[in-house]
Amino acid sequence: MTGNLLQTPQTGTYDRQNREPMKSLDREMEEHGDLYDMSGTTPSSEASEHECLENLENVETLRRRIKYFFMNPCEKYCARGRKPWKLVLQLIKIAIITVQLVSFGLSNQMVVKFKEENLMSFKHLFLKDYVDGEMSRYAVYTQDDLYDHVHYVIEQYSQLYNITLGNHEYEKNGTSYTPLLLCQTFYRNGTIYPGNESFEIDAQVETACIKIYPLSKPSVKDAFAMFDFQFKRMVSITITFTLKAINLETVRHRELPDCYDFTIIISFSNHAHSGRIKIDLDDDVDINECKDWKVTGATAKNIYLSVTFDCIIIITCIISLSLCTRSVITGIRLQFEYTHVCHNYCNKQVPWSDKFEFVNGWYLLIIISDMLSIIGSILKIEIQTKMLTSYDICSIFLGTGTMFVWIGVIRYMGYFRKYNILILTLRAAFPNVIRFICCAGIIYISYCFCGWIVLGPYHEKFRTLNTVSECLFSLINGDDMFPTFKDMKNKNSMVWVFSRVYLYTFVSLFIYMVLSLFITIITDTYDTIKQQQQSGVPTSELQQFLSECKDLPSSGVFRLDGTNSCCIDYCIDIKRMWRGSERLTSEA
């Protein structure tokens, strides 16, 4: 859109002193403007002049308002003396949210450390001859070894009070202890004769369990002796029990301790019936509020200060959310007015790219970050007051909110010409990058499926689709190349040759072609944006429309245009249009 479409029919400038006496006539012309047939009857020259003058004044006012909307905080301060409250608020919010995240991260670190150390303790307590770092090779190969390992777990469980160094206790259900559950899953019926290459098997799986109570009679050994293992039909053996513990480390940091329930699961897997039964230990952790507690020698002052600090963050985020929402609404309102002017005065449709310019994506990002920070702060308060123990959910909200808050700072960096080129390049290249990734992704997925089905039986990194994708993505980034080639088992010469062709073609295609094309897209976009900035030529109709306004922020005209708020102007326009439609209806 160019400014010459909105010129007056006169070549010279009009006298500003004559504008006031003509406003009543202009208003009457505006209310009755639809009564004139533009294709037939032509208004008088005087009326046409007044209408153009009124249109020019409205358009110039709108142009200044839009230009003011796109100004940076410093320019807005020069234009209307409006202090950059949003900028100051965002800087304060970044500082306090970062402090909150660090504080919660240190507290969450103690929780993670307590979980990991307890898991390591359980492995050494209940797994016979366990050595750190050898869980993947921890297995039994004889029947006696299987009996010994199962019996060892039960014996260690029954003697927990005498052997543990931690504050572990059995779980109680009322007044009685919850038992250890020893379960065996096996095929319902089957006769297997590998020597004759014959078998008969019932695929239905049954489960048999016994309960062993701690500190009970008869003895644990007698209870275990009544349980028989079906080695030929066995699928797995599972030992499950629950222990309780309290994390006392938080007391030194003036935080109330949490009570933990560790549901320990020790599994003996015999699914393959290969003669090797793999042993694994895992735990399911449940964090609860301690029911009865008393702490002496320390006060809860830090807890109250932390809760107060979180409340301040919530209030700050609510204010930031309100200011950014107001700015988004103002941009949408200006976009409607700009579209109305283009349609009525120039008979042109505004492209979607110009419409989206009014919807500031940075404001939307800040709004999302504020909502995430508010929810995360509420969860953090409930965790500190021991009403909730959802550390993982709280960390997701706080971590994502803090990440978006820091990314939102780039908006203010973009007001500087040298830093703005990064933002403009990312925004301009984004559509082409998405299309390119879609095409390259299809090739990538095809390689994933092919590698999984062909190389999976012979290579550890291609056993599952997830590991295949991780391996190929590492190869694209030049990581772990030689081990990937080296670890391929040479048991089938045809598959070995195929693996070489597969890996060489993948590396050549994605590193030498796909990544090079990807970099070319970014580089071309960067050069284009750089040339546009150096030339200074408007590249869109909206920029051409705003380029007609030569007023500087310090000229003072923006203060005159800003006497009425956008909301008041909008209501006046709606009221004027309503009166005009009523008069047209009555005259018709």
Secondary structure, 3 states (H helix, E strand, C coil): CCHHHHCCCCCCCCCHHHHHHHHHHHHHHHHCHHHCCCCCCCCCHHHHHHHHHHHHHHHHHHHHHHHHHCCCHHHHHHHHCCCCHHHHHHHHHHHHHHHHHHHHHHHHHHHHHHHHHHHHHHHHHHCCCCCCCCHHHCEECCHHHHHHHHHHHHHHHHCHHHHCCCCCEECEECCEECCEEEEEEEECCEEEEHHHCEEEECCCEEEEEEEECCCCCCCHHHHHHCCCCCCCCEEEEEEEEEEEEECCHHHHHCCCCCEEEEEEEEEEECCCCCCCEEEEEEEEEEEECCCCCCCCCCCCHHHHHHHHHHHHHHHHHHHHHHHHHHHHHHHHHHHHHHHHHHHHHCCCCCCHHHHHHCCCHHHHHHHHHHHHHHHHHHHHHHHHCCCCCCHHHHHHHHHHHHHHHHHHCHHHHCCCHHHHHHHHHHHHHHHHHHHHHHHHHHHHHHHHHHHHHHHCCCCHHHCCHHHHHHHHHHHHCCCCHHHHHHCCCCCCHHHHHHHHHHHHHHHHHHHHHHHHHHHHHHHHHHHHHHHHHHHCCCCCHHHHHHHCCCCCHHHCHHHHHCCCCHHHHHHHHHHHHHHHHHHHHHHC
